[in-house]
Amino acid sequence: MKSFKVFLLIGSLTLFALLVTPELGLSQPPPPPSKPTQTPIDGGLGLLAAAGGAYAVKKLRDRRAE
C-alpha cells in the first residue's frame, strides 16, 4: 500500500511537471505599464491651504480671547 502511495505521488508530480512547465516556459512577460494619467492637484491643494490658514487664524483668535 505504501509503495502505491509513493508511485501515485511520483506520478502526480511527473504529470504536473509535464503539463505545467512547458506553459511557464513559453509564456510571454506582461507588457510594461502605461504612463499614469496626470491629474491636477492645484485647485484642491489651494482650498486645503486656505482652510488650514482660516483654521489657524480662528485658533489664534480663540486663544487671545481667553
N, C-alpha and C positions, 0 to 999 in steps of 0.2 A: 504494500500500500504506500509506503514511504517512497519507494522508487517511482511509483506512478505520479505522486505529487511533484517530485523533482523533475520528472520528464515533462509534466504539464507546465511547470514554471519555466523551464528552459524553452519549451516550445512556444509559450506565450511571448516571452521576451524576444525570441527569434522572429516570430511573426510581426511583432511590433517594430522591430528594427528594420525588417524588410519592407514594411508598408509605410512607415512614417519618415525614416531617414532620407529616402530619395526626394520626398516632398520638401523637406527642410533644405536640402542641398540645391534644389532647383528654384526655390522661391526667390523673388527679387526684393530688394530693400524698398521700403516705402519712399515716395517722393519727398523731397525736402519741403518743410512747411512754407507757406506763402507769407509775405510780409503782413504784419498786423495792420488793421485799419487805424489810421491816425484820427484820434478824436480830440477836439479842442477842449481844454480844461480852463480856458481863460475866464469865461463868464461865471462858472461855479466857484472857481477859486477866488475871484473878486468878491462875490457875495459872502463867502465864508470869512474872508478877511474883514469885510465891513461889519458883519455880525459880531465877530470877535472883538473888533475895536469898540463897537457900541456896548457890548457886554462889559468890557474893561472900564469904559467911562462910567457906566452905571455902578459898578462895584466901587470905583473910586469916590463917586458922589455919595454912595451909601456909607462908606467908611468915614468920610468927612462929616456926615450928618450925625454920627454917633458921638 
